[in-house]
Amino acid sequence: MGLFDFAKDMGKKLFDSEDDASDKIRQTLESDNPGIEGLDVSFADGKVALSGKAASAEAMEKAVLMAGNVQGVTDVDVSALDAPAADAGVVYYVVQSGDSLSKIAKTYLGDAMAYPTIFEANREVIKDADLIYPGQKIRIPGGTAPAA
């Protein structure tokens, strides 16, 4: 697991120029502290590279989503991040127009009322369960891809 892609024009606006992007993204990650020691962040041409030591696969996943859901970021590279193996039971989902957490929970968890599971797993990128936006990438623990 090394590179994750994101929608460049979506997400929270943190920086105005590439010069301060690394610091702003690092500050955001550290403020919600997903569990990465010795965190280093670099940014160039839309690509964020994270390094350090993640306490868990979940910490790495949360850091990826926090960095990737920033306006101007197209990719997050974690190849230099020391982290335990990712949980195979995690599904990544890009929010579509008309989605709600309950609709996503119904599709991926089989129960619309399971939306708090998704909300809690994404607290670092979803601050209000009623406010998700198209293009936002989230993680769904225990999710299964819907049948085609």
Rosetta blueprint (number, residue, H / E / L):
1 M L
2 G L
3 L E
4 F E
5 D E
6 F L
7 A L
8 K L
9 D L
10 M L
11 G L
12 K E
13 K L
14 L L
15 F L
16 D L
17 S L
18 E H
19 D H
20 D H
21 A H
22 S H
23 D H
24 K H
25 I H
26 R H
27 Q H
28 T H
29 L H
30 E H
31 S H
32 D H
33 N L
34 P L
35 G L
36 I E
37 E E
38 G E
39 L E
40 D E
41 V E
42 S E
43 F E
44 A E
45 D L
46 G L
47 K E
48 V E
49 A E
50 L E
51 S E
52 G E
53 K E
54 A E
55 A L
56 S L
57 A H
58 E H
59 A H
60 M H
61 E H
62 K H
63 A H
64 V H
65 L H
66 M H
67 A H
68 G H
69 N L
70 V E
71 Q L
72 G L
73 V L
74 T L
75 D E
76 V E
77 D E
78 V E
79 S E
80 A E
81 L E
82 D E
83 A L
84 P L
85 A L
86 A L
87 D L
88 A L
89 G L
90 V E
91 V E
92 Y E
93 Y E
94 V E
95 V L
96 Q L
97 S L
98 G L
99 D L
100 S L
101 L H
102 S H
103 K H
104 I H
105 A H
106 K H
107 T H
108 Y H
109 L H
110 G L
111 D L
112 A H
113 M H
114 A H
115 Y H
116 P H
117 T H
118 I H
119 F H
120 E H
121 A H
122 N L
123 R L
124 E L
125 V L
126 I L
127 K L
128 D L
129 A L
130 D L
131 L L
132 I L
133 Y L
134 P L
135 G L
136 Q L
137 K E
138 I E
139 R E
140 I E
141 P E
142 G L
143 G L
144 T L
145 A L
146 P L
147 A L
148 A L
